[in-house]
Amino acid sequence: MTQSRTKGKRAELEAAKDVGQLLGVLFHRTQQFNGKGAGDIEPMNGPYTVHWEVKHYKAGLTWWVKRSEDTALLVAGELCYCRLNHLPGILRRNYLAFTSVTCGFAERWMQQAVRDAKADQVPVVVCRQDRSPWLVVWRREDTERMIDAVNGIANATV
């Protein structure tokens, strides 16, 4: 349990750094005590329009990691996937979407993010497996809201 908790903390710190660098905004790890409300990471000074759930597993995402290497956006059922480094193109609405197979892990993680997010937040999962790049996952129905919310974070004046 302790090793798992340490791995989760390390993943959240790394995700906060990587997402923050990509968006040009300082992010930090939140410490959740009561589930609903704060995500695992958030921008230091808001806006808090996205509920960021962070997951790091040993394996189980290999297909999506490989497929997302040259594909900006994968659409699998009700979920959309992209690599973190492809997110700027998505935020500029400059992408082609390709149909993908679904991922049971991501579906469960998204259910948790939806459950924990506040009503006005867009649930987003940032996930990775060992020695692989971060993937960003959101619900297809939230694509426009996610783009607007993440652009709002990137464009917020601090």
Rosetta blueprint (number, residue, H / E / L):
1 M L
2 T H
3 Q H
4 S H
5 R H
6 T H
7 K H
8 G H
9 K H
10 R H
11 A H
12 E H
13 L H
14 E H
15 A H
16 A H
17 K H
18 D H
19 V H
20 G H
21 Q H
22 L H
23 L H
24 G L
25 V L
26 L L
27 F E
28 H E
29 R E
30 T L
31 Q L
32 Q L
33 F L
34 N L
35 G L
36 K L
37 G L
38 A L
39 G L
40 D L
41 I E
42 E E
43 P E
44 M L
45 N L
46 G L
47 P L
48 Y L
49 T L
50 V E
51 H E
52 W E
53 E E
54 V E
55 K E
56 H E
57 Y E
58 K L
59 A L
60 G L
61 L L
62 T H
63 W H
64 W H
65 V H
66 K H
67 R H
68 S L
69 E L
70 D L
71 T L
72 A L
73 L E
74 L E
75 V E
76 A E
77 G L
78 E L
79 L E
80 C E
81 Y E
82 C E
83 R E
84 L H
85 N H
86 H H
87 L H
88 P H
89 G H
90 I H
91 L H
92 R L
93 R L
94 N L
95 Y L
96 L L
97 A E
98 F E
99 T E
100 S L
101 V L
102 T L
103 C L
104 G H
105 F H
106 A H
107 E H
108 R H
109 W H
110 M H
111 Q H
112 Q H
113 A H
114 V H
115 R H
116 D H
117 A L
118 K L
119 A L
120 D L
121 Q L
122 V E
123 P E
124 V E
125 V E
126 V E
127 C E
128 R E
129 Q E
130 D L
131 R L
132 S L
133 P L
134 W L
135 L E
136 V E
137 V E
138 W E
139 R E
140 R H
141 E H
142 D H
143 T H
144 E H
145 R H
146 M H
147 I H
148 D H
149 A H
150 V H
151 N H
152 G H
153 I H
154 A H
155 N H
156 A L
157 T L
158 V L
